[in-house]
């Protein structure tokens, strides 16, 4: 059985309808058996997913099956650096969030029509559902149940809103509805609790009675400057609801939304024409809907509608949109937006921007790529998610995962997100949704039953073949610090199936071996290994981790990238100084003057201005005294004080996610490097002041988070 939502594949079994029986049995275990706490927790988890206790969820209804399907819950365990970050996000963000603050908006309905904070509970519920799929536990289950029940009971009419009846549909109401529905459906998919699906139906039915053909127009009640884009994004949960219920009215409403894109409205004489613009490959700044996160949300919905209808035009337009984002807007860190808007970011990214790279936009870009990976099976979308994950996304998360940035500049300082209200912000609630998606795309299953690896880390993946044999695949690696990934097959008996391994586009010198025998590969695709696997079989993948000098699309600036990781200068490692430096690419040849004394020098590249291909640079792994810096490398530069006396200078650069991660005004960083870079003023200072217009005080992490983290740190230090 295929389930359509990212966290819903295979059988999902109801938890809360049988929760009391699980609790009763666990009480018996506590009384009668002397077991370690971990064993009792395991028994609880087993009961909550054991088929004899649960009722299978209905099959999703869609015409277009995914090319790559999500594995069942718990099939992937992420280790290493990313696994640690996921654990921190769950323990220090999802579990610490006070959900009463978020539900209170719906209970008291004190939010004015211009407020959008009602989205917070839906985002939290979505991230919590992903957490539960990855690491099911009783504490999280209880927290989710309490929050969802309070949310559902907040309005007797069934329409779950933060607005008073007189303000319904105004400004951000449908945007809030989108997140309420996404949260309810995510919780339904993760737990199988019909209460959540029924609540989603009730609030949607209320909406359908008010808006639609021959009723109030869906786009004309959102924020005017978004020209309908905000309200259009309810398309995604509408398609999801149809897939889960089979009720055609939800499909009809979804199609009505898409048809509205090409019709005149009070905001646009010709409609927003999202599909037509995507098909034409227009730059994003030429769209009517210019809010980056909103437009991508609209196309997430279009992807879902393609899955429900099989209409190829919807998928083709979504692919074309993503290609245009890559061409015109995507930065080197896998981020988009300035002031949350499209701004020709690919060309403008080397300059200081006021509010660049919103975390909501980064998360939505990754979610859109995930949709395209599932629907097309094209590995380039996994490449994009990997870049965003290691750079823009992890760079936006504070070192212990308790809070996130609103904006993530390529140049300046890192600043905690301001609190927008109710102890949260939109970006702090968005970041976890993208990070916790990692186990969903790390390993997947193709339509023909192949086990597909998109993410490389110290992971463990369990997989059941078409013939019902259970396989475990262990990855041993420190990638992307190192370049080798070692796979070991564990199987009780020989089993015939295919492994597919992602060959990143940037890896030009890749070596793949099966039990020591080299297999040919092609960058930017999957290598397929079809064979009868035996217990203990080995696969080794060696990726090209040479440092690459990347040229900025819009200027003569350059940056250094190693594998998927962008490197940056950090003021802790390289202080400002009186020197001008040039990146020293390979190959390079010193010229020498004849006679005495001998002078050596390097001529600039003749074609520097027109060069677009990557040049490689020598990197040497290094260690630092700062425990918060994950990766660091010595990078070669050349100093040219006069035209005939040149010398080499090696500076320490760190990974982008570690750069600036003291999160203070004193810890500065930069990625793009002018050629030459004058080092005496190479860092931008006080960038938080113009990113937070009018603010008098630099934002800090909320007090309740600080208290919770102090308590956790005390407990950990006493162990």
Buried (B, 14 or more C-beta within 10 A) or exposed (E): EEBBBBBBBBBBBBBBBBBEEBEEBBEEBEEEEEEEEEEBBEBBBEBBBEEEBBEEBBEBBBEBBBBBBBBBBBBBBBBBBBBEBBBBBBBBBBBBBBBEBBBBBBBEBEBEBEBBBBBBBBBBBBBBBBBBBBBBBBEBBEBBBEBBBBBBEBBEEBBBBBBEEEBBBBBBBBBBBBBBBBBBBBBBBBBBBBBBBBBBBBBBBBBBEEBBEEEEBBBBBBBEEBBBBBBBBBBBBBBBBBBBBEBEBBBBBBBBBBEBBEEEBEBBEEBBBBBBBBBEEBBBEEBBBBBBBBBBBBBBBBBBBBBBBEBEBBBBBBBBBBBBBBEBBBBBBBBBBBBBBBBBBBBBBBBBBEBBBBBBBBBBBBBBBBBBBBBBBBBBBBBBBBBBBBBBBBBBBBBBBBBBBBBBBBBBBBBBBBBBBBBBBBBBBBBBBBBBBBBBBBBBBBEEBBBBBBBBBBBBBBBBBEEEBEBBBBBBBEBBBEBBBBBBBBBEEEBEBBBBBBBBEBBEEBBBBBEEEEBEBEBBBBBBBEBEBEBEBEBBBBBBBBBBBBBBBBBEBBBBBBBBBBBBBBBBBBEBEEBBBBBBBEEBEEEEEEEEEEBEBBEEEEEEEEBEEBBBBBBEEBEBEBEBBBBBBEBBBBBBEEEEEBEEBBBBBBBBBBBBBBBEBEBBBBBBBBBBBEBEEBBBEEBBBBBBEEEEEBBBBBEEBEEBBEEBEEEEEEE
